[in-house]
Amino acid sequence: MSGSSKPIVLLAPMAGITDLPFRRVVRSFGDFMVFSEMVASQAVVRAVRRTGKIMEADDDQHTSIQLVGADPQIMAQATELVCGLGAKHIDINFGCPVKKVIKTDAGSAIMRDEKRAAEIIDAVVKAASVPVSVKMRLGWDEEHMNAKAIAMIAEDLGVAMVTVHGRTRNQMFSGKANWKAVAEVKDAVKIPVIVNGDIVDAETAKRALEESGADGVMIGRGALGSPWILRDIQSAIPTQNAPQLRVKTARTHIDYMFEFYEPSTSIKLSRRIMMYYIKGMQNAGQYRQMATLLKSRDQIDELLELLTLHIS
Ligand SMILES: Cc1cc2nc3c(=O)[nH]c(=O)nc-3n(C[C@H](O)[C@H](O)[C@H](O)COP(=O)(O)O)c2cc1C
């Protein structure tokens, strides 16, 4: 880590994962800024019911609401609405690589059109009553690595922070994140730059920070089933007794889900959530099948009991 100061550690936005229960679990390990999954700006403007649930946050959650969209006016309207609902921070998605989003010229597709990127950023910053950040990739492909140009535009227009996932759009999730390439962005702007991609523990965080010179790290997949890694990274001290903590955290996560969703939704989501926690345990193959078959809260509790026995 650079000097003795602690690095900024953030939880990445992940569709279908970074809901209020998971953000709450992550924040039980420290005062981390967390991100909602991306919310389509058109859906916010049309008041689609599901978006409310995605954006819901505890007052103290320090949640950034991530908006995705291609139309500057709609992005601005969505920003106003989200700020009106009490958002503390807005993030603009310039990184999503999936076809469904690219087809609408949103997400990482915007990186191909710097003028459009500037219009969206300008509209959102002007409409927002809270700080705005931008999350992007290195560029569309290896021939078009323009994260630096977009970061400079963002800084000029009043953006407070940029996050760069060290892959191009065409890489999707393949290969390795290129942390060194993020250094070019860091050198070009004064606002905080966050490096993202393949950071899973204190060691990878240290390397990513050294290679990029970034001010902080954003953790996505590494936090699944091991949400305490954000604390490990910030303190540079590995968590002791991880198996016990794993089962305890799984139980807490399940409790938060049942508080937040209808029982049927909670049970459905629990199948996937339990898999993440089980995956990190030794010799837990036998429990995976059970997780996929969960049909009631009682069965979830039974599985948690079995996992407790497994580790004791
Ligand atoms: C299941 C999943 C959903 C994601 N959803 C979003 C999203 O809604 N918005 C976004 O900006 N990035 C999204 N991402 C990308 C992550 O925020 C992050 O940039 C990427 O996973 C690389 O970081 P990691 O290696 O730490 O996971 C998603 C990634 C995954 C695996």
The ligand as a MOL file (V3000), in Angstrom:
LIG
                    3D

  0  0  0     0  0            999 V3000
M  V30 BEGIN CTAB
M  V30 COUNTS 31 33 0 0 0
M  V30 BEGIN ATOM
M  V30 1 C -22.3140 -10.8390 -11.8720 0
M  V30 2 C -21.7060 -9.5180 -12.1950 0
M  V30 3 C -22.5140 -8.4210 -12.3530 0
M  V30 4 C -21.9560 -7.1560 -12.6460 0
M  V30 5 N -22.7750 -6.0740 -12.7540 0
M  V30 6 C -22.2260 -4.8410 -12.9340 0
M  V30 7 C -23.0330 -3.6610 -12.9060 0
M  V30 8 O -24.2520 -3.7160 -12.7000 0
M  V30 9 N -22.4060 -2.4660 -13.1230 0
M  V30 10 C -21.0490 -2.3720 -13.3370 0
M  V30 11 O -20.5300 -1.2670 -13.5090 0
M  V30 12 N -20.2700 -3.4700 -13.3390 0
M  V30 13 C -20.8180 -4.6810 -13.1280 0
M  V30 14 N -20.0130 -5.7760 -13.0710 0
M  V30 15 C -18.5590 -5.6030 -13.1980 0
M  V30 16 C -17.9060 -5.4470 -11.8190 0
M  V30 17 O -18.3490 -4.2680 -11.1830 0
M  V30 18 C -16.3640 -5.4040 -11.9460 0
M  V30 19 O -16.0030 -4.3100 -12.7450 0
M  V30 20 C -15.7990 -6.6680 -12.5740 0
M  V30 21 O -16.4050 -7.8250 -12.0370 0
M  V30 22 C -14.2770 -6.7590 -12.3580 0
M  V30 23 O -13.9590 -6.7260 -11.0010 0
M  V30 24 P -13.6680 -8.0820 -10.1440 0
M  V30 25 O -12.5950 -8.8350 -10.8760 0
M  V30 26 O -13.2390 -7.6020 -8.7930 0
M  V30 27 O -14.9390 -8.8790 -10.1250 0
M  V30 28 C -20.5550 -7.0300 -12.8020 0
M  V30 29 C -19.7460 -8.1520 -12.6410 0
M  V30 30 C -20.3000 -9.3790 -12.3310 0
M  V30 31 C -19.3920 -10.5710 -12.1400 0
M  V30 END ATOM
M  V30 BEGIN BOND
M  V30 1 1 1 2
M  V30 2 1 2 3
M  V30 3 2 2 30
M  V30 4 2 3 4
M  V30 5 1 4 5
M  V30 6 1 4 28
M  V30 7 2 5 6
M  V30 8 1 6 7
M  V30 9 1 6 13
M  V30 10 2 7 8
M  V30 11 1 7 9
M  V30 12 1 9 10
M  V30 13 2 10 11
M  V30 14 1 10 12
M  V30 15 2 12 13
M  V30 16 1 13 14
M  V30 17 1 14 15
M  V30 18 1 14 28
M  V30 19 1 15 16
M  V30 20 1 16 17
M  V30 21 1 16 18
M  V30 22 1 18 19
M  V30 23 1 18 20
M  V30 24 1 20 21
M  V30 25 1 20 22
M  V30 26 1 22 23
M  V30 27 1 23 24
M  V30 28 2 24 25
M  V30 29 1 24 26
M  V30 30 1 24 27
M  V30 31 2 28 29
M  V30 32 1 29 30
M  V30 33 1 30 31
M  V30 END BOND
M  V30 END CTAB
M  END
